[in-house]
Amino acid sequence: MLKNKVYDVLKWIALIALPALSLLIGALGQIWGWVDSEKIVLTISAVATFLGALIGVSSIKYNKENEEGE
């Protein structure tokens, strides 16, 4: 079980920070002609999606356990 603070930080990273970073790198990569910026964007997006899925599963499990405990 994750502490609420850790959960909130991971959720912010997965839902806000990584997608924003991905967009920034994608845009700047196009503007400045950075090599392999598409690969970096896809990697960041894949990590964000993976973290989001894990957080979603964790949230569902947590909510289910709380409902059963009531």
mmCIF file as Biopython writes it, N, C-alpha, C and O atoms, coordinates in Angstrom:
data_model
#
loop_
_atom_site.group_PDB
_atom_site.id
_atom_site.type_symbol
_atom_site.label_atom_id
_atom_site.label_alt_id
_atom_site.label_comp_id
_atom_site.label_asym_id
_atom_site.label_entity_id
_atom_site.label_seq_id
_atom_site.pdbx_PDB_ins_code
_atom_site.Cartn_x
_atom_site.Cartn_y
_atom_site.Cartn_z
_atom_site.occupancy
_atom_site.B_iso_or_equiv
_atom_site.auth_seq_id
_atom_site.auth_asym_id
_atom_site.pdbx_PDB_model_num
ATOM 1   N N  . MET A ? 1  ? 0.829   -1.178 0.000   1.0 0.0 1  A 1 
ATOM 2   C CA . MET A ? 1  ? 0.000   0.000  0.000   1.0 0.0 1  A 1 
ATOM 3   C C  . MET A ? 1  ? 0.880   1.251  0.000   1.0 0.0 1  A 1 
ATOM 4   O O  . MET A ? 1  ? 1.865   1.341  0.733   1.0 0.0 1  A 1 
ATOM 5   N N  . LEU A ? 2  ? 0.514   2.172  -0.807  1.0 0.0 2  A 1 
ATOM 6   C CA . LEU A ? 2  ? 1.240   3.434  -0.875  1.0 0.0 2  A 1 
ATOM 7   C C  . LEU A ? 2  ? 0.644   4.437  0.105   1.0 0.0 2  A 1 
ATOM 8   O O  . LEU A ? 2  ? -0.566  4.453  0.334   1.0 0.0 2  A 1 
ATOM 9   N N  . LYS A ? 3  ? 1.483   5.251  0.664   1.0 0.0 3  A 1 
ATOM 10  C CA . LYS A ? 3  ? 0.992   6.350  1.490   1.0 0.0 3  A 1 
ATOM 11  C C  . LYS A ? 3  ? 0.341   7.368  0.570   1.0 0.0 3  A 1 
ATOM 12  O O  . LYS A ? 3  ? 0.678   7.453  -0.611  1.0 0.0 3  A 1 
ATOM 13  N N  . ASN A ? 4  ? -0.592  8.138  1.112   1.0 0.0 4  A 1 
ATOM 14  C CA . ASN A ? 4  ? -1.331  9.104  0.304   1.0 0.0 4  A 1 
ATOM 15  C C  . ASN A ? 4  ? -0.408  10.093 -0.402  1.0 0.0 4  A 1 
ATOM 16  O O  . ASN A ? 4  ? -0.637  10.433 -1.563  1.0 0.0 4  A 1 
ATOM 17  N N  . LYS A ? 5  ? 0.625   10.554 0.285   1.0 0.0 5  A 1 
ATOM 18  C CA . LYS A ? 5  ? 1.554   11.533 -0.298  1.0 0.0 5  A 1 
ATOM 19  C C  . LYS A ? 5  ? 2.279   10.931 -1.506  1.0 0.0 5  A 1 
ATOM 20  O O  . LYS A ? 5  ? 2.406   11.584 -2.542  1.0 0.0 5  A 1 
ATOM 21  N N  . VAL A ? 6  ? 2.753   9.693  -1.375  1.0 0.0 6  A 1 
ATOM 22  C CA . VAL A ? 6  ? 3.453   9.013  -2.476  1.0 0.0 6  A 1 
ATOM 23  C C  . VAL A ? 6  ? 2.496   8.810  -3.646  1.0 0.0 6  A 1 
ATOM 24  O O  . VAL A ? 6  ? 2.853   9.050  -4.799  1.0 0.0 6  A 1 
ATOM 25  N N  . TYR A ? 7  ? 1.284   8.369  -3.341  1.0 0.0 7  A 1 
ATOM 26  C CA . TYR A ? 7  ? 0.268   8.164  -4.376  1.0 0.0 7  A 1 
ATOM 27  C C  . TYR A ? 7  ? -0.008  9.467  -5.127  1.0 0.0 7  A 1 
ATOM 28  O O  . TYR A ? 7  ? -0.054  9.486  -6.357  1.0 0.0 7  A 1 
ATOM 29  N N  . ASP A ? 8  ? -0.191  10.557 -4.373  1.0 0.0 8  A 1 
ATOM 30  C CA . ASP A ? 8  ? -0.476  11.851 -5.001  1.0 0.0 8  A 1 
ATOM 31  C C  . ASP A ? 8  ? 0.671   12.314 -5.891  1.0 0.0 8  A 1 
ATOM 32  O O  . ASP A ? 8  ? 0.436   12.854 -6.972  1.0 0.0 8  A 1 
ATOM 33  N N  . VAL A ? 9  ? 1.906   12.108 -5.448  1.0 0.0 9  A 1 
ATOM 34  C CA . VAL A ? 9  ? 3.070   12.508 -6.253  1.0 0.0 9  A 1 
ATOM 35  C C  . VAL A ? 9  ? 3.148   11.676 -7.528  1.0 0.0 9  A 1 
ATOM 36  O O  . VAL A ? 9  ? 3.349   12.219 -8.614  1.0 0.0 9  A 1 
ATOM 37  N N  . LEU A ? 10 ? 2.990   10.365 -7.401  1.0 0.0 10 A 1 
ATOM 38  C CA . LEU A ? 10 ? 3.028   9.497  -8.584  1.0 0.0 10 A 1 
ATOM 39  C C  . LEU A ? 10 ? 1.901   9.833  -9.552  1.0 0.0 10 A 1 
ATOM 40  O O  . LEU A ? 10 ? 2.096   9.827  -10.768 1.0 0.0 10 A 1 
ATOM 41  N N  . LYS A ? 11 ? 0.732   10.123 -9.013  1.0 0.0 11 A 1 
ATOM 42  C CA . LYS A ? 11 ? -0.405  10.485 -9.868  1.0 0.0 11 A 1 
ATOM 43  C C  . LYS A ? 11 ? -0.109  11.789 -10.619 1.0 0.0 11 A 1 
ATOM 44  O O  . LYS A ? 11 ? -0.391  11.893 -11.812 1.0 0.0 11 A 1 
ATOM 45  N N  . TRP A ? 12 ? 0.460   12.784 -9.921  1.0 0.0 12 A 1 
ATOM 46  C CA . TRP A ? 12 ? 0.797   14.045 -10.564 1.0 0.0 12 A 1 
ATOM 47  C C  . TRP A ? 12 ? 1.848   13.837 -11.659 1.0 0.0 12 A 1 
ATOM 48  O O  . TRP A ? 12 ? 1.753   14.421 -12.739 1.0 0.0 12 A 1 
ATOM 49  N N  . ILE A ? 13 ? 2.844   13.003 -11.371 1.0 0.0 13 A 1 
ATOM 50  C CA . ILE A ? 13 ? 3.884   12.715 -12.364 1.0 0.0 13 A 1 
ATOM 51  C C  . ILE A ? 13 ? 3.279   12.062 -13.599 1.0 0.0 13 A 1 
ATOM 52  O O  . ILE A ? 13 ? 3.566   12.461 -14.728 1.0 0.0 13 A 1 
ATOM 53  N N  . ALA A ? 14 ? 2.429   11.043 -13.375 1.0 0.0 14 A 1 
ATOM 54  C CA . ALA A ? 14 ? 1.862   10.282 -14.494 1.0 0.0 14 A 1 
ATOM 55  C C  . ALA A ? 14 ? 0.845   11.079 -15.299 1.0 0.0 14 A 1 
ATOM 56  O O  . ALA A ? 14 ? 0.782   10.945 -16.521 1.0 0.0 14 A 1 
ATOM 57  N N  . LEU A ? 15 ? 0.049   11.904 -14.627 1.0 0.0 15 A 1 
ATOM 58  C CA . LEU A ? 15 ? -1.053  12.584 -15.314 1.0 0.0 15 A 1 
ATOM 59  C C  . LEU A ? 15 ? -0.746  14.000 -15.769 1.0 0.0 15 A 1 
ATOM 60  O O  . LEU A ? 15 ? -1.407  14.518 -16.669 1.0 0.0 15 A 1 
ATOM 61  N N  . ILE A ? 16 ? 0.255   14.637 -15.154 1.0 0.0 16 A 1 
ATOM 62  C CA . ILE A ? 16 ? 0.561   16.029 -15.497 1.0 0.0 16 A 1 
ATOM 63  C C  . ILE A ? 16 ? 1.985   16.193 -16.035 1.0 0.0 16 A 1 
ATOM 64  O O  . ILE A ? 16 ? 2.184   16.659 -17.157 1.0 0.0 16 A 1 
ATOM 65  N N  . ALA A ? 17 ? 2.954   15.810 -15.235 1.0 0.0 17 A 1 
ATOM 66  C CA . ALA A ? 17 ? 4.351   16.125 -15.561 1.0 0.0 17 A 1 
ATOM 67  C C  . ALA A ? 17 ? 4.850   15.397 -16.808 1.0 0.0 17 A 1 
ATOM 68  O O  . ALA A ? 17 ? 5.389   16.034 -17.713 1.0 0.0 17 A 1 
ATOM 69  N N  . LEU A ? 18 ? 4.680   14.080 -16.873 1.0 0.0 18 A 1 
ATOM 70  C CA . LEU A ? 18 ? 5.216   13.335 -18.021 1.0 0.0 18 A 1 
ATOM 71  C C  . LEU A ? 18 ? 4.532   13.703 -19.344 1.0 0.0 18 A 1 
ATOM 72  O O  . LEU A ? 18 ? 5.225   13.889 -20.344 1.0 0.0 18 A 1 
ATOM 73  N N  . PRO A ? 19 ? 3.199   13.815 -19.386 1.0 0.0 19 A 1 
ATOM 74  C CA . PRO A ? 19 ? 2.589   14.263 -20.651 1.0 0.0 19 A 1 
ATOM 75  C C  . PRO A ? 19 ? 3.038   15.671 -21.065 1.0 0.0 19 A 1 
ATOM 76  O O  . PRO A ? 19 ? 3.241   15.935 -22.250 1.0 0.0 19 A 1 
ATOM 77  N N  . ALA A ? 20 ? 3.191   16.571 -20.088 1.0 0.0 20 A 1 
ATOM 78  C CA . ALA A ? 20 ? 3.652   17.927 -20.409 1.0 0.0 20 A 1 
ATOM 79  C C  . ALA A ? 20 ? 5.091   17.898 -20.930 1.0 0.0 20 A 1 
ATOM 80  O O  . ALA A ? 20 ? 5.422   18.591 -21.891 1.0 0.0 20 A 1 
ATOM 81  N N  . LEU A ? 21 ? 5.937   17.097 -20.293 1.0 0.0 21 A 1 
ATOM 82  C CA . LEU A ? 21 ? 7.326   16.963 -20.742 1.0 0.0 21 A 1 
ATOM 83  C C  . LEU A ? 21 ? 7.386   16.373 -22.146 1.0 0.0 21 A 1 
ATOM 84  O O  . LEU A ? 21 ? 8.183   16.808 -22.977 1.0 0.0 21 A 1 
ATOM 85  N N  . SER A ? 22 ? 6.549   15.392 -22.401 1.0 0.0 22 A 1 
ATOM 86  C CA . SER A ? 22 ? 6.496   14.766 -23.719 1.0 0.0 22 A 1 
ATOM 87  C C  . SER A ? 22 ? 6.123   15.786 -24.801 1.0 0.0 22 A 1 
ATOM 88  O O  . SER A ? 22 ? 6.738   15.831 -25.867 1.0 0.0 22 A 1 
ATOM 89  N N  . LEU A ? 23 ? 5.119   16.593 -24.510 1.0 0.0 23 A 1 
ATOM 90  C CA . LEU A ? 23 ? 4.705   17.624 -25.459 1.0 0.0 23 A 1 
ATOM 91  C C  . LEU A ? 23 ? 5.808   18.650 -25.678 1.0 0.0 23 A 1 
ATOM 92  O O  . LEU A ? 23 ? 6.073   19.053 -26.810 1.0 0.0 23 A 1 
ATOM 93  N N  . LEU A ? 24 ? 6.445   19.067 -24.599 1.0 0.0 24 A 1 
ATOM 94  C CA . LEU A ? 24 ? 7.530   20.050 -24.707 1.0 0.0 24 A 1 
ATOM 95  C C  . LEU A ? 24 ? 8.672   19.527 -25.574 1.0 0.0 24 A 1 
ATOM 96  O O  . LEU A ? 24 ? 9.151   20.228 -26.466 1.0 0.0 24 A 1 
ATOM 97  N N  . ILE A ? 25 ? 9.102   18.304 -25.313 1.0 0.0 25 A 1 
ATOM 98  C CA . ILE A ? 25 ? 10.198  17.730 -26.099 1.0 0.0 25 A 1 
ATOM 99  C C  . ILE A ? 25 ? 9.787   17.544 -27.553 1.0 0.0 25 A 1 
ATOM 100 O O  . ILE A ? 25 ? 10.576  17.799 -28.463 1.0 0.0 25 A 1 
ATOM 101 N N  . GLY A ? 26 ? 8.555   17.101 -27.770 1.0 0.0 26 A 1 
ATOM 102 C CA . GLY A ? 26 ? 8.078   16.936 -29.146 1.0 0.0 26 A 1 
ATOM 103 C C  . GLY A ? 26 ? 8.056   18.248 -29.917 1.0 0.0 26 A 1 
ATOM 104 O O  . GLY A ? 26 ? 8.482   18.310 -31.070 1.0 0.0 26 A 1 
ATOM 105 N N  . ALA A ? 27 ? 7.556   19.293 -29.269 1.0 0.0 27 A 1 
ATOM 106 C CA . ALA A ? 27 ? 7.474   20.598 -29.933 1.0 0.0 27 A 1 
ATOM 107 C C  . ALA A ? 27 ? 8.856   21.183 -30.178 1.0 0.0 27 A 1 
ATOM 108 O O  . ALA A ? 27 ? 9.156   21.627 -31.287 1.0 0.0 27 A 1 
ATOM 109 N N  . LEU A ? 28 ? 9.702   21.187 -29.148 1.0 0.0 28 A 1 
ATOM 110 C CA . LEU A ? 28 ? 11.049  21.741 -29.311 1.0 0.0 28 A 1 
ATOM 111 C C  . LEU A ? 28 ? 11.886  20.905 -30.278 1.0 0.0 28 A 1 
ATOM 112 O O  . LEU A ? 28 ? 12.710  21.440 -31.021 1.0 0.0 28 A 1 
ATOM 113 N N  . GLY A ? 29 ? 11.669  19.602 -30.261 1.0 0.0 29 A 1 
ATOM 114 C CA . GLY A ? 29 ? 12.390  18.729 -31.195 1.0 0.0 29 A 1 
ATOM 115 C C  . GLY A ? 29 ? 12.070  19.062 -32.639 1.0 0.0 29 A 1 
ATOM 116 O O  . GLY A ? 29 ? 12.952  19.046 -33.498 1.0 0.0 29 A 1 
ATOM 117 N N  . GLN A ? 30 ? 10.801  19.365 -32.907 1.0 0.0 30 A 1 
ATOM 118 C CA . GLN A ? 30 ? 10.404  19.755 -34.266 1.0 0.0 30 A 1 
ATOM 119 C C  . GLN A ? 30 ? 10.966  21.123 -34.639 1.0 0.0 30 A 1 
ATOM 120 O O  . GLN A ? 30 ? 11.448  21.323 -35.754 1.0 0.0 30 A 1 
ATOM 121 N N  . ILE A ? 31 ? 10.903  22.046 -33.714 1.0 0.0 31 A 1 
ATOM 122 C CA . ILE A ? 31 ? 11.391  23.405 -33.980 1.0 0.0 31 A 1 
ATOM 123 C C  . ILE A ? 31 ? 12.896  23.424 -34.212 1.0 0.0 31 A 1 
ATOM 124 O O  . ILE A ? 31 ? 13.373  24.073 -35.143 1.0 0.0 31 A 1 
ATOM 125 N N  . TRP A ? 32 ? 13.641  22.720 -33.377 1.0 0.0 32 A 1 
ATOM 126 C CA . TRP A ? 32 ? 15.088  22.777 -33.406 1.0 0.0 32 A 1 
ATOM 127 C C  . TRP A ? 32 ? 15.743  21.611 -34.150 1.0 0.0 32 A 1 
ATOM 128 O O  . TRP A ? 32 ? 16.967  21.555 -34.266 1.0 0.0 32 A 1 
ATOM 129 N N  . GLY A ? 33 ? 14.940  20.697 -34.644 1.0 0.0 33 A 1 
ATOM 130 C CA . GLY A ? 33 ? 15.488  19.588 -35.421 1.0 0.0 33 A 1 
ATOM 131 C C  . GLY A ? 33 ? 16.306  18.605 -34.605 1.0 0.0 33 A 1 
ATOM 132 O O  . GLY A ? 33 ? 17.295  18.055 -35.090 1.0 0.0 33 A 1 
ATOM 133 N N  . TRP A ? 34 ? 15.885  18.382 -33.340 1.0 0.0 34 A 1 
ATOM 134 C CA . TRP A ? 34 ? 16.605  17.437 -32.494 1.0 0.0 34 A 1 
ATOM 135 C C  . TRP A ? 34 ? 16.504  16.026 -33.044 1.0 0.0 34 A 1 
ATOM 136 O O  . TRP A ? 34 ? 15.445  15.598 -33.504 1.0 0.0 34 A 1 
ATOM 137 N N  . VAL A ? 35 ? 17.603  15.318 -32.993 1.0 0.0 35 A 1 
ATOM 138 C CA . VAL A ? 35 ? 17.654  13.946 -33.486 1.0 0.0 35 A 1 
ATOM 139 C C  . VAL A ? 35 ? 16.909  13.037 -32.512 1.0 0.0 35 A 1 
ATOM 140 O O  . VAL A ? 35 ? 17.073  13.149 -31.297 1.0 0.0 35 A 1 
ATOM 141 N N  . ASP A ? 36 ? 16.098  12.145 -33.048 1.0 0.0 36 A 1 
ATOM 142 C CA . ASP A ? 36 ? 15.385  11.120 -32.280 1.0 0.0 36 A 1 
ATOM 143 C C  . ASP A ? 36 ? 14.434  11.671 -31.226 1.0 0.0 36 A 1 
ATOM 144 O O  . ASP A ? 36 ? 14.140  10.980 -30.250 1.0 0.0 36 A 1 
ATOM 145 N N  . SER A ? 37 ? 13.946  12.899 -31.397 1.0 0.0 37 A 1 
ATOM 146 C CA . SER A ? 37 ? 13.003  13.430 -30.410 1.0 0.0 37 A 1 
ATOM 147 C C  . SER A ? 37 ? 11.702  12.632 -30.404 1.0 0.0 37 A 1 
ATOM 148 O O  . SER A ? 37 ? 11.031  12.553 -29.375 1.0 0.0 37 A 1 
ATOM 149 N N  . GLU A ? 38 ? 11.337  12.036 -31.549 1.0 0.0 38 A 1 
ATOM 150 C CA . GLU A ? 38 ? 10.123  11.220 -31.603 1.0 0.0 38 A 1 
ATOM 151 C C  . GLU A ? 38 ? 10.252  9.994  -30.697 1.0 0.0 38 A 1 
ATOM 152 O O  . GLU A ? 38 ? 9.293   9.599  -30.034 1.0 0.0 38 A 1 
ATOM 153 N N  . LYS A ? 39 ? 11.434  9.404  -30.675 1.0 0.0 39 A 1 
ATOM 154 C CA . LYS A ? 39 ? 11.659  8.235  -29.820 1.0 0.0 39 A 1 
ATOM 155 C C  . LYS A ? 39 ? 11.581  8.615  -28.339 1.0 0.0 39 A 1 
ATOM 156 O O  . LYS A ? 39 ? 11.062  7.856  -27.520 1.0 0.0 39 A 1 
ATOM 157 N N  . ILE A ? 40 ? 12.092  9.773  -28.016 1.0 0.0 40 A 1 
ATOM 158 C CA . ILE A ? 40 ? 12.033  10.250 -26.631 1.0 0.0 40 A 1 
ATOM 159 C C  . ILE A ? 40 ? 10.586  10.500 -26.226 1.0 0.0 40 A 1 
ATOM 160 O O  . ILE A ? 40 ? 10.164  10.118 -25.134 1.0 0.0 40 A 1 
ATOM 161 N N  . VAL A ? 41 ? 9.831   11.141 -27.110 1.0 0.0 41 A 1 
ATOM 162 C CA . VAL A ? 41 ? 8.419   11.417 -26.835 1.0 0.0 41 A 1 
ATOM 163 C C  . VAL A ? 41 ? 7.643   10.116 -26.639 1.0 0.0 41 A 1 
ATOM 164 O O  . VAL A ? 41 ? 6.849   10.001 -25.705 1.0 0.0 41 A 1 
ATOM 165 N N  . LEU A ? 42 ? 7.865   9.154  -27.500 1.0 0.0 42 A 1 
ATOM 166 C CA . LEU A ? 42 ? 7.169   7.875  -27.375 1.0 0.0 42 A 1 
ATOM 167 C C  . LEU A ? 42 ? 7.552   7.143  -26.090 1.0 0.0 42 A 1 
ATOM 168 O O  . LEU A ? 42 ? 6.707   6.510  -25.458 1.0 0.0 42 A 1 
ATOM 169 N N  . THR A ? 43 ? 8.812   7.230  -25.709 1.0 0.0 43 A 1 
ATOM 170 C CA . THR A ? 43 ? 9.264   6.594  -24.471 1.0 0.0 43 A 1 
ATOM 171 C C  . THR A ? 43 ? 8.593   7.236  -23.259 1.0 0.0 43 A 1 
ATOM 172 O O  . THR A ? 43 ? 8.088   6.533  -22.384 1.0 0.0 43 A 1 
ATOM 173 N N  . ILE A ? 44 ? 8.587   8.548  -23.208 1.0 0.0 44 A 1 
ATOM 174 C CA . ILE A ? 44 ? 7.959   9.252  -22.090 1.0 0.0 44 A 1 
ATOM 175 C C  . ILE A ? 44 ? 6.464   8.946  -22.042 1.0 0.0 44 A 1 
ATOM 176 O O  . ILE A ? 44 ? 5.911   8.713  -20.967 1.0 0.0 44 A 1 
ATOM 177 N N  . SER A ? 45 ? 5.820   8.947  -23.186 1.0 0.0 45 A 1 
ATOM 178 C CA . SER A ? 45 ? 4.390   8.645  -23.245 1.0 0.0 45 A 1 
ATOM 179 C C  . SER A ? 45 ? 4.093   7.223  -22.785 1.0 0.0 45 A 1 
ATOM 180 O O  . SER A ? 45 ? 3.101   6.984  -22.096 1.0 0.0 45 A 1 
ATOM 181 N N  . ALA A ? 46 ? 4.951   6.282  -23.165 1.0 0.0 46 A 1 
ATOM 182 C CA . ALA A ? 46 ? 4.763   4.895  -22.735 1.0 0.0 46 A 1 
ATOM 183 C C  . ALA A ? 46 ? 4.917   4.766  -21.220 1.0 0.0 46 A 1 
ATOM 184 O O  . ALA A ? 46 ? 4.143   4.054  -20.580 1.0 0.0 46 A 1 
ATOM 185 N N  . VAL A ? 47 ? 5.896   5.438  -20.649 1.0 0.0 47 A 1 
ATOM 186 C CA . VAL A ? 47 ? 6.098   5.398  -19.199 1.0 0.0 47 A 1 
ATOM 187 C C  . VAL A ? 47 ? 4.903   6.037  -18.487 1.0 0.0 47 A 1 
ATOM 188 O O  . VAL A ? 47 ? 4.430   5.506  -17.482 1.0 0.0 47 A 1 
ATOM 189 N N  . ALA A ? 48 ? 4.415   7.161  -18.992 1.0 0.0 48 A 1 
ATOM 190 C CA . ALA A ? 48 ? 3.264   7.837  -18.384 1.0 0.0 48 A 1 
ATOM 191 C C  . ALA A ? 48 ? 2.024   6.950  -18.443 1.0 0.0 48 A 1 
ATOM 192 O O  . ALA A ? 48 ? 1.275   6.863  -17.470 1.0 0.0 48 A 1 
ATOM 193 N N  . THR A ? 49 ? 1.808   6.303  -19.564 1.0 0.0 49 A 1 
ATOM 194 C CA . THR A ? 49 ? 0.657   5.404  -19.699 1.0 0.0 49 A 1 
ATOM 195 C C  . THR A ? 49 ? 0.768   4.228  -18.749 1.0 0.0 49 A 1 
ATOM 196 O O  . THR A ? 49 ? -0.217  3.845  -18.118 1.0 0.0 49 A 1 
ATOM 197 N N  . PHE A ? 50 ? 1.953   3.651  -18.639 1.0 0.0 50 A 1 
ATOM 198 C CA . PHE A ? 50 ? 2.178   2.530  -17.740 1.0 0.0 50 A 1 
ATOM 199 C C  . PHE A ? 50 ? 1.920   2.942  -16.289 1.0 0.0 50 A 1 
ATOM 200 O O  . PHE A ? 50 ? 1.214   2.243  -15.562 1.0 0.0 50 A 1 
ATOM 201 N N  . LEU A ? 51 ? 2.485   4.068  -15.868 1.0 0.0 51 A 1 
ATOM 202 C CA . LEU A ? 51 ? 2.256   4.553  -14.509 1.0 0.0 51 A 1 
ATOM 203 C C  . LEU A ? 51 ? 0.779   4.850  -14.258 1.0 0.0 51 A 1 
ATOM 204 O O  . LEU A ? 51 ? 0.244   4.523  -13.199 1.0 0.0 51 A 1 
ATOM 205 N N  . GLY A ? 52 ? 0.137   5.464  -15.227 1.0 0.0 52 A 1 
ATOM 206 C CA . GLY A ? 52 ? -1.294  5.754  -15.097 1.0 0.0 52 A 1 
ATOM 207 C C  . GLY A ? 52 ? -2.122  4.495  -14.939 1.0 0.0 52 A 1 
ATOM 208 O O  . GLY A ? 52 ? -3.065  4.462  -14.147 1.0 0.0 52 A 1 
ATOM 209 N N  . ALA A ? 53 ? -1.775  3.458  -15.687 1.0 0.0 53 A 1 
ATOM 210 C CA . ALA A ? 53 ? -2.494  2.186  -15.564 1.0 0.0 53 A 1 
ATOM 211 C C  . ALA A ? 53 ? -2.283  1.566  -14.195 1.0 0.0 53 A 1 
ATOM 212 O O  . ALA A ? 53 ? -3.234  1.077  -13.586 1.0 0.0 53 A 1 
ATOM 213 N N  . LEU A ? 54 ? -1.046  1.577  -13.701 1.0 0.0 54 A 1 
ATOM 214 C CA . LEU A ? 54 ? -0.774  1.031  -12.371 1.0 0.0 54 A 1 
ATOM 215 C C  . LEU A ? 54 ? -1.507  1.808  -11.284 1.0 0.0 54 A 1 
ATOM 216 O O  . LEU A ? 54 ? -2.044  1.217  -10.347 1.0 0.0 54 A 1 
ATOM 217 N N  . ILE A ? 55 ? -1.527  3.106  -11.407 1.0 0.0 55 A 1 
ATOM 218 C CA . ILE A ? 55 ? -2.227  3.937  -10.429 1.0 0.0 55 A 1 
ATOM 219 C C  . ILE A ? 55 ? -3.730  3.670  -10.491 1.0 0.0 55 A 1 
ATOM 220 O O  . ILE A ? 55 ? -4.395  3.602  -9.457  1.0 0.0 55 A 1 
ATOM 221 N N  . GLY A ? 56 ? -4.258  3.522  -11.689 1.0 0.0 56 A 1 
ATOM 222 C CA . GLY A ? 56 ? -5.684  3.223  -11.847 1.0 0.0 56 A 1 
ATOM 223 C C  . GLY A ? 56 ? -6.055  1.894  -11.213 1.0 0.0 56 A 1 
ATOM 224 O O  . GLY A ? 56 ? -7.067  1.802  -10.517 1.0 0.0 56 A 1 
ATOM 225 N N  . VAL A ? 57 ? -5.259  0.875  -11.442 1.0 0.0 57 A 1 
ATOM 226 C CA . VAL A ? 57 ? -5.505  -0.444 -10.844 1.0 0.0 57 A 1 
ATOM 227 C C  . VAL A ? 57 ? -5.415  -0.349 -9.326  1.0 0.0 57 A 1 
ATOM 228 O O  . VAL A ? 57 ? -6.245  -0.916 -8.616  1.0 0.0 57 A 1 
ATOM 229 N N  . SER A ? 58 ? -4.425  0.355  -8.835  1.0 0.0 58 A 1 
ATOM 230 C CA . SER A ? 58 ? -4.262  0.529  -7.396  1.0 0.0 58 A 1 
ATOM 231 C C  . SER A ? 58 ? -5.468  1.243  -6.795  1.0 0.0 58 A 1 
ATOM 232 O O  . SER A ? 58 ? -5.943  0.867  -5.723  1.0 0.0 58 A 1 
ATOM 233 N N  . SER A ? 59 ? -5.958  2.257  -7.471  1.0 0.0 59 A 1 
ATOM 234 C CA . SER A ? 59 ? -7.114  3.009  -6.997  1.0 0.0 59 A 1 
ATOM 235 C C  . SER A ? 59 ? -8.362  2.141  -6.962  1.0 0.0 59 A 1 
ATOM 236 O O  . SER A ? 59 ? -9.128  2.193  -6.000  1.0 0.0 59 A 1 
ATOM 237 N N  . ILE A ? 60 ? -8.567  1.354  -7.991  1.0 0.0 60 A 1 
ATOM 238 C CA . ILE A ? 60 ? -9.724  0.456  -8.036  1.0 0.0 60 A 1 
ATOM 239 C C  . ILE A ? 60 ? -9.653  -0.559 -6.902  1.0 0.0 60 A 1 
ATOM 240 O O  . ILE A ? 60 ? -10.649 -0.816 -6.226  1.0 0.0 60 A 1 
ATOM 241 N N  . LYS A ? 61 ? -8.474  -1.132 -6.699  1.0 0.0 61 A 1 
ATOM 242 C CA . LYS A ? 61 ? -8.294  -2.116 -5.628  1.0 0.0 61 A 1 
ATOM 243 C C  . LYS A ? 61 ? -8.537  -1.479 -4.263  1.0 0.0 61 A 1 
ATOM 244 O O  . LYS A ? 61 ? -9.199  -2.072 -3.410  1.0 0.0 61 A 1 
ATOM 245 N N  . TYR A ? 62 ? -8.010  -0.289 -4.055  1.0 0.0 62 A 1 
ATOM 246 C CA . TYR A ? 62 ? -8.177  0.412  -2.785  1.0 0.0 62 A 1 
ATOM 247 C C  . TYR A ? 62 ? -9.658  0.700  -2.525  1.0 0.0 62 A 1 
ATOM 248 O O  . TYR A ? 62 ? -10.153 0.463  -1.423  1.0 0.0 62 A 1 
ATOM 249 N N  . ASN A ? 63 ? -10.360 1.208  -3.536  1.0 0.0 63 A 1 
ATOM 250 C CA . ASN A ? 63 ? -11.779 1.523  -3.384  1.0 0.0 63 A 1 
ATOM 251 C C  . ASN A ? 63 ? -12.602 0.268  -3.116  1.0 0.0 63 A 1 
ATOM 252 O O  . ASN A ? 63 ? -13.529 0.291  -2.307  1.0 0.0 63 A 1 
ATOM 253 N N  . LYS A ? 64 ? -12.267 -0.814 -3.786  1.0 0.0 64 A 1 
ATOM 254 C CA . LYS A ? 64 ? -12.987 -2.074 -3.593  1.0 0.0 64 A 1 
ATOM 255 C C  . LYS A ? 64 ? -12.796 -2.595 -2.167  1.0 0.0 64 A 1 
ATOM 256 O O  . LYS A ? 64 ? -13.750 -3.058 -1.540  1.0 0.0 64 A 1 
ATOM 257 N N  . GLU A ? 65 ? -11.566 -2.521 -1.659  1.0 0.0 65 A 1 
ATOM 258 C CA . GLU A ? 65 ? -11.284 -2.976 -0.293  1.0 0.0 65 A 1 
ATOM 259 C C  . GLU A ? 65 ? -12.016 -2.109 0.736   1.0 0.0 65 A 1 
ATOM 260 O O  . GLU A ? 65 ? -12.489 -2.618 1.752   1.0 0.0 65 A 1 
ATOM 261 N N  . ASN A ? 66 ? -12.110 -0.811 0.475   1.0 0.0 66 A 1 
ATOM 262 C CA . ASN A ? 66 ? -12.824 0.084  1.400   1.0 0.0 66 A 1 
ATOM 263 C C  . ASN A ? 66 ? -14.317 -0.183 1.393   1.0 0.0 66 A 1 
ATOM 264 O O  . ASN A ? 66 ? -14.960 -0.096 2.439   1.0 0.0 66 A 1 
ATOM 265 N N  . GLU A ? 67 ? -14.882 -0.505 0.240   1.0 0.0 67 A 1 
ATOM 266 C CA . GLU A ? 67 ? -16.307 -0.804 0.149   1.0 0.0 67 A 1 
ATOM 267 C C  . GLU A ? 67 ? -16.630 -2.093 0.904   1.0 0.0 67 A 1 
ATOM 268 O O  . GLU A ? 67 ? -17.657 -2.182 1.576   1.0 0.0 67 A 1 
ATOM 269 N N  . GLU A ? 68 ? -15.754 -3.086 0.792   1.0 0.0 68 A 1 
ATOM 270 C CA . GLU A ? 68 ? -15.976 -4.357 1.467   1.0 0.0 68 A 1 
ATOM 271 C C  . GLU A ? 68 ? -15.828 -4.217 2.977   1.0 0.0 68 A 1 
ATOM 272 O O  . GLU A ? 68 ? -16.467 -4.955 3.728   1.0 0.0 68 A 1 
ATOM 273 N N  . GLY A ? 69 ? -15.009 -3.297 3.428   1.0 0.0 69 A 1 
ATOM 274 C CA . GLY A ? 69 ? -14.761 -3.096 4.844   1.0 0.0 69 A 1 
ATOM 275 C C  . GLY A ? 69 ? -15.894 -2.375 5.559   1.0 0.0 69 A 1 
ATOM 276 O O  . GLY A ? 69 ? -15.965 -2.397 6.788   1.0 0.0 69 A 1 
ATOM 277 N N  . GLU A ? 70 ? -16.770 -1.742 4.809   1.0 0.0 70 A 1 
ATOM 278 C CA . GLU A ? 70 ? -17.864 -0.968 5.429   1.0 0.0 70 A 1 
ATOM 279 C C  . GLU A ? 70 ? -19.005 -1.810 5.840   1.0 0.0 70 A 1 
ATOM 280 O O  . GLU A ? 70 ? -19.990 -1.298 6.372   1.0 0.0 70 A 1 
#
